[in-house]
Amino acid sequence: MAITHHAADQEFTTTRDGLTAELAYARPADGVIDFTHTFVDEGLRGQGVAEELARAGLDFARQEHLKVKTTCKFMAGFVKRHHAEYADILA
């Protein structure tokens, strides 16, 4: 699945079969990214789409040397479940 980063809109998105999913973020301070909202169309739920968006966002944060905050409940749970993998970039 192709995930696109729209820096101007501060979101990562993907589309499959006309359905969309997005991971929105904010940049509240220099060197910090806050993942604020995850949305997955009902027809895409349960297929791992949100997890793929989460990994894309977190990979971007690591690549850009950003510290990660997770205002979004889904993202907070995701990094908690995968804490060992992402501990180095968590704020």
LONU-321706 format. One record per residue (C-alpha): residue number from 1; y, x, z; chain. Coordinates in nm, 3 decimals. Layout:
// residues N
(NUM; (Y; X; Z); "A")
...
// end
This chain:
// residues 91
(1; (0.000; 0.000; 0.000); "A")
(2; (0.338; 0.139; -0.098); "A")
(3; (0.598; 0.145; 0.178); "A")
(4; (0.962; 0.186; 0.080); "A")
(5; (1.233; 0.324; 0.306); "A")
(6; (1.571; 0.156; 0.255); "A")
(7; (1.802; 0.387; 0.449); "A")
(8; (2.114; 0.182; 0.373); "A")
(9; (1.949; -0.129; 0.521); "A")
(10; (1.775; 0.067; 0.798); "A")
(11; (1.429; -0.069; 0.722); "A")
(12; (1.087; 0.012; 0.587); "A")
(13; (0.935; -0.259; 0.367); "A")
(14; (0.623; -0.338; 0.170); "A")
(15; (0.526; -0.622; -0.060); "A")
(16; (0.177; -0.740; -0.146); "A")
(17; (0.092; -1.048; -0.353); "A")
(18; (0.454; -1.164; -0.327); "A")
(19; (0.449; -1.145; 0.055); "A")
(20; (0.666; -0.903; 0.247); "A")
(21; (0.663; -0.707; 0.569); "A")
(22; (0.938; -0.500; 0.727); "A")
(23; (1.011; -0.262; 1.010); "A")
(24; (1.380; -0.253; 1.101); "A")
(25; (1.554; 0.019; 1.295); "A")
(26; (1.890; 0.127; 1.431); "A")
(27; (2.042; 0.469; 1.486); "A")
(28; (2.212; 0.421; 1.827); "A")
(29; (2.294; 0.792; 1.873); "A")
(30; (2.268; 1.122; 1.690); "A")
(31; (1.908; 1.233; 1.678); "A")
(32; (1.771; 0.893; 1.790); "A")
(33; (1.600; 0.613; 1.600); "A")
(34; (1.527; 0.277; 1.765); "A")
(35; (1.266; 0.057; 1.601); "A")
(36; (1.408; -0.289; 1.666); "A")
(37; (1.202; -0.548; 1.479); "A")
(38; (0.875; -0.588; 1.291); "A")
(39; (0.806; -0.883; 1.062); "A")
(40; (0.490; -0.951; 0.861); "A")
(41; (0.450; -1.264; 0.645); "A")
(42; (0.169; -1.486; 0.776); "A")
(43; (-0.044; -1.421; 0.467); "A")
(44; (-0.047; -1.047; 0.542); "A")
(45; (-0.116; -1.066; 0.914); "A")
(46; (-0.440; -0.923; 1.048); "A")
(47; (-0.467; -0.669; 0.763); "A")
(48; (-0.312; -0.366; 0.935); "A")
(49; (0.019; -0.398; 0.754); "A")
(50; (0.232; -0.367; 1.070); "A")
(51; (0.037; -0.058; 1.172); "A")
(52; (0.102; 0.103; 0.833); "A")
(53; (0.473; 0.029; 0.868); "A")
(54; (0.469; 0.173; 1.220); "A")
(55; (0.306; 0.495; 1.103); "A")
(56; (0.553; 0.526; 0.813); "A")
(57; (0.848; 0.483; 1.049); "A")
(58; (0.711; 0.726; 1.304); "A")
(59; (0.626; 0.980; 1.035); "A")
(60; (0.985; 0.954; 0.911); "A")
(61; (1.116; 1.008; 1.265); "A")
(62; (0.901; 1.317; 1.307); "A")
(63; (1.003; 1.454; 0.966); "A")
(64; (1.372; 1.406; 1.051); "A")
(65; (1.332; 1.548; 1.405); "A")
(66; (1.442; 1.219; 1.566); "A")
(67; (1.358; 1.093; 1.913); "A")
(68; (1.204; 0.745; 1.908); "A")
(69; (1.296; 0.438; 2.110); "A")
(70; (1.106; 0.111; 2.070); "A")
(71; (1.310; -0.202; 2.137); "A")
(72; (1.055; -0.391; 1.923); "A")
(73; (0.763; -0.518; 2.135); "A")
(74; (0.510; -0.445; 1.861); "A")
(75; (0.631; -0.086; 1.823); "A")
(76; (0.635; -0.036; 2.199); "A")
(77; (0.271; -0.145; 2.213); "A")
(78; (0.178; 0.067; 1.912); "A")
(79; (0.319; 0.390; 2.058); "A")
(80; (0.161; 0.308; 2.392); "A")
(81; (-0.182; 0.273; 2.226); "A")
(82; (-0.126; 0.594; 2.026); "A")
(83; (0.072; 0.784; 2.290); "A")
(84; (-0.113; 1.113; 2.245); "A")
(85; (-0.029; 1.114; 1.874); "A")
(86; (0.342; 1.042; 1.916); "A")
(87; (0.434; 1.169; 2.266); "A")
(88; (0.632; 1.459; 2.123); "A")
(89; (0.885; 1.231; 1.950); "A")
(90; (0.929; 0.960; 2.214); "A")
(91; (1.269; 0.939; 2.383); "A")
// end
